């Protein structure tokens, strides 16, 4: 079985990376490496912000936002078909593509 790394942006929105691995352990290693890159990027930003943002309150707010933006992205490994594309099933032809049109009802006949 092959495995694909999928990133959950903000912990919720899945983004396909098109990274496919033959072994589950390799996929997990790639996820760990991705997480390390996000952590490193946050640490670089944090050092810059600590040196350049003068007001402690602004720094604290910006740090929280940056942490959410970078550190809430997580990866997960999902089974992958391995290139054997499975064609979607066609709906059976037992149902017509358009519903049958009802015959128009004739107007009521006038009463004498």
MDAnalysis code that builds the backbone (N, CA, C; Angstrom):
import MDAnalysis as mda
import numpy as np

u = mda.Universe.empty(336, n_residues=112, atom_resindex=np.repeat(np.arange(112), 3), trajectory=True)
u.add_TopologyAttr("name", ["N", "CA", "C"] * 112)
u.add_TopologyAttr("resid", np.arange(1, 113))
u.add_TopologyAttr("resname", ["UNK", "UNK", "UNK", "UNK", "UNK", "UNK", "UNK", "UNK", "UNK", "UNK", "UNK", "UNK", "UNK", "UNK", "UNK", "UNK", "UNK", "UNK", "UNK", "UNK", "UNK", "UNK", "UNK", "UNK", "UNK", "UNK", "UNK", "UNK", "UNK", "UNK", "UNK", "UNK", "UNK", "UNK", "UNK", "UNK", "UNK", "UNK", "UNK", "UNK", "UNK", "UNK", "UNK", "UNK", "UNK", "UNK", "UNK", "UNK", "UNK", "UNK", "UNK", "UNK", "UNK", "UNK", "UNK", "UNK", "UNK", "UNK", "UNK", "UNK", "UNK", "UNK", "UNK", "UNK", "UNK", "UNK", "UNK", "UNK", "UNK", "UNK", "UNK", "UNK", "UNK", "UNK", "UNK", "UNK", "UNK", "UNK", "UNK", "UNK", "UNK", "UNK", "UNK", "UNK", "UNK", "UNK", "UNK", "UNK", "UNK", "UNK", "UNK", "UNK", "UNK", "UNK", "UNK", "UNK", "UNK", "UNK", "UNK", "UNK", "UNK", "UNK", "UNK", "UNK", "UNK", "UNK", "UNK", "UNK", "UNK", "UNK", "UNK", "UNK"])
u.atoms.positions = np.array([
    [0.841, -1.171, 0.000],
    [0.000, 0.000, 0.000],
    [0.888, 1.236, 0.000],
    [0.466, 2.244, -0.719],
    [1.190, 3.516, -0.741],
    [0.483, 4.504, 0.182],
    [1.247, 5.517, 0.594],
    [0.731, 6.517, 1.533],
    [0.984, 7.912, 0.978],
    [0.018, 8.802, 1.169],
    [0.153, 10.187, 0.705],
    [0.115, 11.128, 1.908],
    [1.005, 12.120, 1.874],
    [1.026, 13.134, 2.918],
    [0.015, 14.213, 2.567],
    [-0.899, 14.467, 3.494],
    [-1.901, 15.513, 3.337],
    [-1.695, 16.498, 4.479],
    [-1.708, 17.797, 4.166],
    [-1.546, 18.824, 5.190],
    [-2.918, 19.372, 5.548],
    [-3.183, 19.464, 6.835],
    [-4.421, 20.065, 7.314],
    [-4.102, 21.502, 7.722],
    [-4.434, 22.435, 6.852],
    [-4.143, 23.848, 7.098],
    [-5.101, 24.343, 8.173],
    [-4.540, 24.944, 9.175],
    [-5.349, 25.401, 10.296],
    [-5.932, 24.236, 11.076],
    [-5.396, 23.051, 10.844],
    [-5.877, 21.865, 11.525],
    [-7.177, 21.321, 10.961],
    [-7.696, 21.949, 9.881],
    [-9.002, 21.532, 9.385],
    [-9.083, 21.354, 7.878],
    [-8.505, 22.227, 7.092],
    [-8.660, 22.207, 5.639],
    [-7.588, 21.335, 4.997],
    [-7.981, 20.201, 4.405],
    [-6.975, 19.314, 3.811],
    [-6.432, 19.854, 2.496],
    [-5.116, 19.769, 2.344],
    [-4.439, 20.169, 1.113],
    [-3.575, 19.003, 0.667],
    [-3.807, 18.539, -0.541],
    [-3.053, 17.422, -1.094],
    [-1.653, 17.906, -1.459],
    [-0.643, 17.179, -1.017],
    [0.738, 17.557, -1.324],
    [1.280, 16.816, -2.536],
    [0.603, 15.777, -2.978],
    [1.071, 14.901, -4.060],
    [2.373, 14.194, -3.693],
    [2.687, 14.118, -2.412],
    [3.853, 13.375, -1.950],
    [3.386, 11.972, -1.580],
    [3.838, 10.977, -2.345],
    [3.409, 9.595, -2.156],
    [4.611, 8.762, -1.726],
    [4.409, 7.919, -0.727],
    [5.486, 7.103, -0.162],
    [5.094, 5.635, -0.207],
    [6.086, 4.789, -0.399],
    [5.843, 3.346, -0.406],
    [5.655, 2.808, 1.011],
    [6.306, 3.442, 1.980],
    [6.249, 2.956, 3.360],
    [5.585, 4.008, 4.247],
    [4.794, 3.527, 5.182],
    [4.129, 4.415, 6.136],
    [5.158, 5.184, 6.966],
    [6.247, 4.513, 7.339],
    [7.294, 5.159, 8.144],
    [7.914, 6.335, 7.392],
    [8.084, 6.197, 6.065],
    [8.634, 7.299, 5.266],
    [7.681, 8.483, 5.246],
    [6.388, 8.201, 5.164],
    [5.388, 9.270, 5.171],
    [5.403, 10.000, 6.515],
    [5.480, 9.232, 7.600],
    [5.545, 9.848, 8.933],
    [6.803, 10.697, 9.097],
    [7.914, 10.239, 8.532],
    [9.158, 11.003, 8.603],
    [9.020, 12.323, 7.839],
    [8.340, 12.289, 6.701],
    [8.117, 13.513, 5.929],
    [7.218, 14.467, 6.697],
    [6.218, 13.937, 7.385],
    [5.327, 14.783, 8.197],
    [6.110, 15.426, 9.329],
    [6.984, 14.669, 9.951],
    [7.812, 15.208, 11.032],
    [8.741, 16.303, 10.512],
    [9.302, 16.089, 9.330],
    [10.181, 17.086, 8.720],
    [9.395, 18.363, 8.392],
    [8.174, 18.194, 7.879],
    [7.321, 19.351, 7.583],
    [7.042, 20.147, 8.865],
    [6.701, 19.426, 9.935],
    [6.420, 20.082, 11.209],
    [7.646, 20.836, 11.715],
    [8.829, 20.258, 11.525],
    [10.081, 20.910, 11.942],
    [10.307, 22.197, 11.156],
    [9.997, 22.191, 9.854],
    [10.143, 23.405, 9.048],
    [9.225, 24.514, 9.556],
    [7.987, 24.168, 9.892],
    [7.059, 25.158, 10.437],
    [7.557, 25.693, 11.775],
    [8.072, 24.806, 12.622],
    [8.594, 25.229, 13.927],
    [9.807, 26.140, 13.749],
    [10.708, 25.780, 12.835],
    [11.885, 26.614, 12.574],
    [11.473, 27.992, 12.048],
    [10.500, 28.021, 11.144],
    [10.030, 29.307, 10.600],
    [9.433, 30.167, 11.703],
    [8.693, 29.554, 12.617],
    [8.114, 30.317, 13.718],
    [9.210, 30.864, 14.630],
    [10.223, 30.059, 14.926],
    [11.301, 30.516, 15.801],
    [12.077, 31.675, 15.176],
    [12.324, 31.620, 13.866],
    [13.002, 32.719, 13.175],
    [12.149, 33.976, 13.258],
    [10.850, 33.839, 12.992],
    [9.957, 35.002, 13.085],
    [9.943, 35.546, 14.506],
    [9.894, 34.666, 15.494],
    [9.805, 35.087, 16.894],
    [11.043, 35.876, 17.317],
    [12.219, 35.433, 16.878],
    [13.447, 36.187, 17.207],
    [13.408, 37.571, 16.557],
    [12.971, 37.621, 15.300],
    [12.867, 38.905, 14.611],
    [11.868, 39.812, 15.321],
    [10.704, 39.262, 15.666],
    [9.657, 40.067, 16.298],
    [10.092, 40.580, 17.666],
    [10.764, 39.744, 18.434],
    [11.219, 40.166, 19.762],
    [12.198, 41.331, 19.654],
    [12.987, 41.356, 18.597],
    [13.969, 42.423, 18.424],
    [13.376, 43.677, 17.792],
    [12.295, 43.539, 17.020],
    [11.785, 44.668, 16.247],
    [10.452, 45.241, 16.689],
    [9.689, 44.509, 17.467],
    [8.395, 45.036, 17.928],
    [8.610, 45.599, 19.324],
    [8.441, 46.909, 19.437],
    [8.794, 47.592, 20.680],
    [7.771, 47.372, 21.792],
    [6.516, 47.397, 21.446],
    [5.489, 47.299, 22.483],
    [5.190, 45.830, 22.782],
    [5.318, 45.472, 24.027],
    [5.145, 44.082, 24.460],
    [3.750, 43.550, 24.118],
    [2.747, 44.382, 24.265],
    [1.366, 43.963, 24.000],
    [1.178, 43.607, 22.514],
    [1.722, 44.438, 21.620],
    [1.626, 44.159, 20.185],
    [2.383, 42.887, 19.837],
    [3.556, 42.726, 20.429],
    [4.346, 41.518, 20.188],
    [3.570, 40.276, 20.607],
    [2.937, 40.339, 21.753],
    [2.189, 39.193, 22.262],
    [1.037, 38.822, 21.334],
    [0.298, 39.831, 20.850],
    [-0.822, 39.571, 19.932],
    [-0.316, 38.986, 18.615],
    [0.746, 39.585, 18.075],
    [1.285, 39.113, 16.805],
    [1.876, 37.710, 16.941],
    [2.475, 37.433, 18.082],
    [3.056, 36.111, 18.308],
    [1.960, 35.049, 18.326],
    [0.851, 35.350, 18.984],
    [-0.263, 34.403, 19.012],
    [-0.805, 34.144, 17.611],
    [-0.962, 35.197, 16.819],
    [-1.464, 35.030, 15.454],
    [-0.496, 34.217, 14.596],
    [0.779, 34.526, 14.716],
    [1.792, 33.812, 13.926],
    [1.867, 32.341, 14.350],
    [1.743, 32.083, 15.632],
    [1.760, 30.702, 16.112],
    [0.572, 29.934, 15.542],
    [-0.604, 30.545, 15.541],
    [-1.780, 29.888, 14.957],
    [-1.567, 29.632, 13.476],
    [-1.029, 30.619, 12.790],
    [-0.846, 30.514, 11.343],
    [0.136, 29.403, 10.974],
    [1.228, 29.299, 11.685],
    [2.258, 28.331, 11.330],
    [2.127, 26.992, 12.047],
    [1.799, 27.032, 13.318],
    [1.865, 25.804, 14.102],
    [0.575, 25.002, 14.096],
    [-0.510, 25.556, 13.566],
    [-1.750, 24.783, 13.519],
    [-1.854, 23.963, 12.236],
    [-0.876, 24.098, 11.337],
    [-0.841, 23.257, 10.142],
    [-0.207, 21.931, 10.530],
    [-0.943, 20.864, 10.305],
    [-0.436, 19.544, 10.663],
    [-0.517, 18.635, 9.450],
    [0.266, 17.608, 9.467],
    [0.247, 16.644, 8.371],
    [-0.338, 15.330, 8.832],
    [-0.855, 14.594, 7.890],
    [-1.357, 13.263, 8.169],
    [-1.089, 12.385, 6.955],
    [-0.902, 11.119, 7.192],
    [-0.646, 10.175, 6.107],
    [-1.917, 9.381, 5.850],
    [-2.334, 9.372, 4.597],
    [-3.553, 8.664, 4.225],
    [-3.227, 7.620, 3.166],
    [-3.971, 6.519, 3.147],
    [-3.735, 5.509, 2.107],
    [-3.935, 6.111, 0.726],
    [-3.123, 5.648, -0.215],
    [-3.171, 6.162, -1.588],
    [-3.334, 4.985, -2.541],
    [-4.126, 5.194, -3.578],
    [-4.414, 4.118, -4.528],
    [-3.186, 3.709, -5.323],
    [-2.154, 4.494, -5.334],
    [-0.917, 4.137, -6.013],
    [-0.979, 4.256, -7.512],
    [-1.743, 5.202, -8.001],
    [-1.806, 5.448, -9.428],
    [-2.866, 4.641, -10.138],
    [-3.450, 3.661, -9.478],
    [-4.535, 2.905, -10.089],
    [-5.810, 3.698, -9.909],
    [-6.057, 4.549, -10.870],
    [-7.231, 5.408, -10.766],
    [-8.492, 4.561, -10.861],
    [-9.368, 4.805, -9.955],
    [-10.638, 4.094, -9.962],
    [-11.663, 5.029, -10.576],
    [-12.253, 4.582, -11.663],
    [-13.236, 5.419, -12.351],
    [-14.490, 5.511, -11.504],
    [-15.071, 6.706, -11.418],
    [-16.311, 6.821, -10.656],
    [-17.401, 6.002, -11.322],
    [-18.231, 5.426, -10.503],
    [-19.299, 4.604, -11.052],
    [-20.337, 5.482, -11.718],
    [-20.794, 5.004, -12.863],
    [-21.846, 5.706, -13.586],
    [-23.181, 5.332, -12.976],
    [-24.081, 6.288, -12.845],
    [-25.402, 5.929, -12.332],
    [-26.093, 5.006, -13.334],
    [-26.883, 4.110, -12.820],
    [-27.567, 3.171, -13.709],
    [-28.573, 3.923, -14.569],
    [-28.863, 3.352, -15.717],
    [-29.782, 3.999, -16.654],
    [-31.230, 3.706, -16.338],
    [-31.517, 3.143, -15.188],
    [-32.898, 2.839, -14.853],
    [-33.697, 4.113, -14.605],
    [-32.998, 5.173, -14.228],
    [-33.690, 6.445, -14.029],
    [-33.416, 7.325, -15.230],
    [-34.439, 7.883, -15.843],
    [-34.200, 8.774, -16.973],
    [-33.470, 10.022, -16.504],
    [-32.735, 10.636, -17.437],
    [-31.955, 11.809, -17.066],
    [-32.837, 12.994, -16.704],
    [-34.030, 13.070, -17.271],
    [-34.958, 14.141, -16.923],
    [-36.252, 13.512, -16.436],
    [-36.871, 14.123, -15.442],
    [-38.124, 13.551, -14.972],
    [-39.179, 13.681, -16.070],
    [-40.086, 12.715, -16.149],
    [-41.112, 12.807, -17.184],
    [-41.976, 14.031, -16.957],
    [-42.338, 14.632, -18.047],
    [-43.178, 15.827, -17.975],
    [-44.617, 15.384, -17.758],
    [-45.254, 15.998, -16.833],
    [-46.666, 15.687, -16.579],
    [-47.498, 16.306, -17.698],
    [-48.541, 15.594, -18.076],
    [-49.430, 16.135, -19.122],
    [-50.141, 17.343, -18.563],
    [-50.251, 18.415, -19.359],
    [-50.924, 19.601, -18.842],
    [-52.396, 19.284, -18.558],
    [-52.834, 19.830, -17.473],
    [-54.241, 19.597, -17.127],
    [-55.107, 20.526, -17.973],
    [-56.160, 19.963, -18.586],
    [-57.021, 20.815, -19.407],
    [-57.796, 21.790, -18.540],
    [-58.094, 22.952, -19.068],
    [-58.884, 23.905, -18.277],
    [-60.282, 23.325, -18.032],
    [-60.902, 23.711, -16.945],
    [-62.241, 23.177, -16.662],
    [-63.212, 23.605, -17.771],
    [-64.089, 22.673, -18.104],
    [-65.056, 23.015, -19.136],
    [-66.111, 23.960, -18.569],
    [-66.557, 24.912, -19.398],
    [-67.561, 25.868, -18.899],
    [-68.878, 25.166, -18.603],
    [-69.554, 25.620, -17.589],
    [-70.854, 25.030, -17.234],
    [-71.940, 25.802, -17.937],
    [-72.943, 25.075, -18.493],
    [-74.039, 25.776, -19.179],
    [-75.031, 26.428, -18.267],
])
